[in-house]
Amino acid sequence: MTKFNTALFVSISLLYTNITAQSFNEFEYASPSQKGFSEAKLDSLSHFLESAGSSSLLILVDGKIVYEFGDTKKVHTIHSIRKAMLNSLYGIAISEGIIDTTETLEELGIDDIPPNLTKEEKQATVADLLKSRSGVYHNAAAVSEGMLARKPERGSHKQGEFYYYNNWDFNVLGYILEKKTGAKIFDLFLDQIANPIGMEYYHSRYDSIDGESEEFRFPDTDGFYQFEKSKSLFPAYHFRLSTRDMARYGQLYLNNGNWNGIQIIPKDWIEASTQPISVYDQNYGIAYGMLWSVLMENESRKTRSFFHTGTGVHMLAIYPESNMVLVHRVDTEKDYSFHQGHFYKMINMVWDAKN
């Protein structure tokens, strides 16, 4: 083969590889009307989102984009939706026998800064933490004022008997995962989730910050550990993701953990972790499972759906009955005007446009 032919062959091969990779990463688009949406009402939704200060909204139906607003490629913090990211890593680790959910904090050698955990608190299991029912009400990193106001007194509930949305539980789950696997959460997510499903903007660049510093700022990375060492040994682990990559993650769950014929997350884990374990809003039929919130079946909902929110304005939602994934974002790394009232109106407008 001549040098020219060799160079041509290499160039064509590289071009084919790039096209294949690009095609693997790109979403297809579908007509909203063909998927049961009113285009006029979606236009009204866009006007509302613009005026309210939303950053982006992406809706997938049957794996295709039917609605896209804003910069869906922009990377910023997902806040509490980090728990839903941890869900997949736990499902994999449990299925591989790396983590035993019956192990207790005592067996794992876990304690915290004074006032230290009591003997009783150390009887909480990994399963209790996954359900946010540990009964450990120690101070924790990245706790909002609302969470702090609802936090029970230390020793007020036994392990496994009471649900409280508890960042101590979630932060310690991150520590346990890293201890058991010997890897950083952000690297595990890259290897086990982001790369296999073709996330475009996540590269596992991470940093650590002092959450108690007056000079607090969000790092320009894919993730970061937020330490608040006067409160707890265990940092919060924050992900910074694009709307598109979050939608891809939601589609993985809509597919019951399967991606292009490869079972990435065990199907039975997704089923188990999206069961309504702790009902926290009886009026709307909302419960917490394991690292997901759950919309329970009722007279108007034939199929269980699940979601996670962040700071009351971010959302990743999976609606199996409609074969739909929804991701909403606000750039909360800077001043923003979008609030929970806007959030609820946005959800109503989406479903009004579909129905």
Helices and strands as residue ranges (DSSP letters): H 3-25, G 33-35, H 39-52, E 56-61, E 64-70, E 75-77, G 79-81, H 82-95, G 121-123, H 126-130, H 145-150, H 167-181, H 185-189, I 190-194, H 195-197, E 206-210, E 223-227, E 236-242, H 243-254, E 258-259, E 262-263, H 267-273, E 278-281, E 286-288, E 293-295, E 305-310, E 314-319, G 320-322, E 324-329, H 340-354
